[in-house]
Every structure is written in structure tokens, then in C-alpha cells.
């Protein structure tokens, strides 16, 4: 007779509005080469709080053109700024990359992004205002980044 015992994690996720309640305690990261970012809560020591992870699909927007992007090296720095590298999947936007000075690009063509803490805080407050569903942040140079909650 075989007896199988399973242990289930019964801890529910921390509510999204709790995670978003203190913008400076929201960590932002991602798995490289995807268009998904994760928002998680940090404790007072800066460590990620378990069961506080929420996933967002990220898209770029320039004027009326909305486009998919691939992200890598996404991290919220200690000063609250968001650092990342992004590459558009849209052929029109790829063509516009030649207009971006090389000092803002990696050797393989990804665009270096640094979004100031104030703009990240603004985006988190927008998420708070609409129950965490979506938000748009100005990433500079006329590019907006759109966050949409994955349910």
C-alpha cells in the first residue's frame, strides 16, 4: 500500500491594494526577454515579502502607435528609479531606433531606460486609483509604458 502525503501552500496572496499602498516599498522586476513585469512588496529591510507578487503585461506607446516590447535587466534601484532595457517587436518602431543616440542603446540594439522614482510613484498611484488594473507611465522621449494586470 502506497500512501501519498501532499503539503499545500495555504497562504493566500497579500491583497494587491496592500502591495501598492506604499509606492516606495514596491519592487519591480522581470524575467529577461519577456513582456511581463512583477510588482512585489518589500519589507522595511528591502526584502521581498512572500506571496506579494503580481504580474503585469507591459507595452510601449508612442503617440497613437501601441507596440509590444521585450524587456530585460528590469530592476527598481535603491533610489526608486526603474532601470531596464527594451526592444520593440513592431517593425515601424524598430525602424525608429536609428533616431535614438547610441549612448542610449546597448551593443545589440536594446534601448536603455531609466524612469525616475517620481514617475514610478505616479504610476503606482494610478494603479491604486483603478484597483491595480492598469497604468501608463511616461518613460521619456515621447514613449509611454503601459502596465496591464494579468488576471
C-alpha positions as CSV (number, residue, x, y, z in Angstrom):
1,X,0.0,0.0,0.0
2,X,1.4,3.4,-1.0
3,X,0.4,6.4,0.9
4,X,1.0,9.8,-0.7
5,X,1.1,12.8,1.5
6,X,0.9,16.3,-0.1
7,X,1.6,19.6,1.6
8,X,-0.3,22.5,0.1
9,X,0.7,26.2,0.5
10,X,-2.4,27.6,2.1
11,X,-1.1,31.1,2.4
12,X,-3.2,33.5,0.2
13,X,-1.6,36.3,-1.7
14,X,-1.3,39.6,0.0
15,X,-4.1,41.8,-1.4
16,X,-2.9,43.9,-4.4
17,X,-4.0,47.2,-2.8
18,X,-1.9,46.4,0.2
19,X,1.1,45.7,-2.0
20,X,0.6,49.1,-3.8
21,X,-0.2,51.0,-0.5
22,X,3.4,52.3,-0.1
23,X,4.9,53.2,-3.5
24,X,8.5,53.2,-2.3
25,X,8.1,49.7,-1.0
26,X,7.0,48.2,-4.3
27,X,9.8,46.3,-6.0
28,X,9.7,46.0,-9.8
29,X,11.5,43.2,-11.7
30,X,11.0,40.8,-14.6
31,X,12.3,37.6,-16.2
32,X,14.5,38.6,-19.1
33,X,13.3,38.5,-22.7
34,X,9.6,38.8,-21.8
35,X,6.9,41.5,-21.8
36,X,5.9,40.6,-18.2
37,X,7.0,42.6,-15.1
38,X,6.3,41.7,-11.5
39,X,5.3,44.1,-8.7
40,X,6.1,42.8,-5.2
41,X,6.1,44.3,-1.7
42,X,9.4,44.9,0.1
43,X,9.6,45.0,3.9
44,X,11.5,47.7,5.8
45,X,14.8,45.9,5.2
46,X,14.2,45.8,1.4
47,X,13.5,42.0,1.3
48,X,10.6,40.8,-0.9
49,X,7.5,39.8,1.2
50,X,6.4,36.3,0.3
51,X,3.0,35.9,-1.5
52,X,3.0,39.6,-2.7
53,X,3.8,39.1,-6.4
54,X,1.5,40.4,-9.1
55,X,2.2,40.2,-12.9
56,X,1.7,42.9,-15.4
57,X,1.9,42.8,-19.2
58,X,3.9,45.8,-20.5
59,X,3.5,47.5,-23.8
60,X,5.1,50.6,-25.3
61,X,3.2,53.5,-26.8
62,X,4.4,56.4,-29.0
63,X,1.6,58.8,-29.9
64,X,-1.2,56.7,-31.3
65,X,1.1,53.7,-32.0
66,X,0.9,50.9,-29.4
67,X,3.5,48.2,-29.7
68,X,4.8,45.1,-27.9
69,X,8.2,45.1,-26.4
70,X,10.7,42.7,-25.0
71,X,12.3,43.6,-21.7
72,X,15.4,42.6,-19.9
73,X,17.5,43.7,-16.9
74,X,14.4,45.2,-15.2
75,X,15.1,46.4,-11.6
76,X,13.9,49.1,-9.3
77,X,17.0,50.7,-7.9
78,X,17.6,51.6,-4.3
79,X,16.8,55.3,-5.1
80,X,13.4,54.2,-6.5
81,X,14.3,54.7,-10.2
82,X,13.4,51.9,-12.7
83,X,16.2,50.7,-14.9
84,X,15.6,48.4,-17.8
85,X,16.5,47.6,-21.4
86,X,13.7,47.3,-24.0
87,X,13.3,46.3,-27.6
88,X,10.2,46.9,-29.7
89,X,8.6,44.0,-31.6
90,X,6.8,46.4,-34.0
91,X,8.7,46.9,-37.4
92,X,7.8,50.6,-37.5
93,X,9.3,51.2,-34.1
94,X,12.3,49.1,-34.9
95,X,12.9,51.4,-37.8
96,X,12.8,54.4,-35.5
97,X,15.6,53.0,-33.3
98,X,18.1,54.6,-35.6
99,X,16.9,58.0,-34.4
100,X,18.0,57.2,-30.8
101,X,21.5,58.2,-30.0
102,X,23.9,55.2,-29.5
103,X,24.7,56.2,-25.9
104,X,21.1,55.2,-25.0
105,X,21.4,51.8,-26.7
106,X,23.2,48.6,-25.9
107,X,25.6,47.0,-28.4
108,X,22.8,44.6,-29.6
109,X,20.3,47.5,-30.1
110,X,18.2,47.4,-26.9
111,X,17.1,50.9,-25.6
112,X,18.4,51.7,-22.2
113,X,15.5,53.0,-20.0
114,X,15.8,54.9,-16.7
115,X,12.5,56.0,-15.3
116,X,12.8,58.4,-12.3
117,X,11.3,57.4,-9.0
118,X,8.7,60.2,-9.2
119,X,7.3,58.7,-12.4
120,X,7.2,55.2,-11.0
121,X,5.5,56.5,-7.9
122,X,2.9,58.3,-10.1
123,X,2.3,55.0,-12.0
124,X,1.8,53.1,-8.7
125,X,-0.7,55.8,-7.5
126,X,-2.6,55.4,-10.8
127,X,-2.7,51.7,-10.1
128,X,-4.1,52.4,-6.7
129,X,-6.7,54.7,-8.1
130,X,-8.1,52.0,-10.5
131,X,-7.8,48.9,-8.2
132,X,-4.5,47.8,-9.7
133,X,-5.9,47.1,-13.2
134,X,-3.6,49.3,-15.4
135,X,-1.5,52.4,-15.5
136,X,0.6,54.4,-18.0
137,X,4.0,55.9,-17.2
138,X,6.0,58.4,-19.2
139,X,9.3,56.7,-19.9
140,X,10.8,59.8,-21.6
141,X,11.5,60.7,-25.2
142,X,7.8,60.6,-26.0
143,X,7.5,56.9,-25.1
144,X,4.8,55.7,-22.7
145,X,4.9,52.4,-21.0
146,X,1.5,50.8,-20.3
147,X,1.1,48.3,-17.4
148,X,-1.9,45.9,-17.5
149,X,-2.7,43.4,-14.7
150,X,-2.6,39.8,-15.8
151,X,-5.5,38.0,-14.0
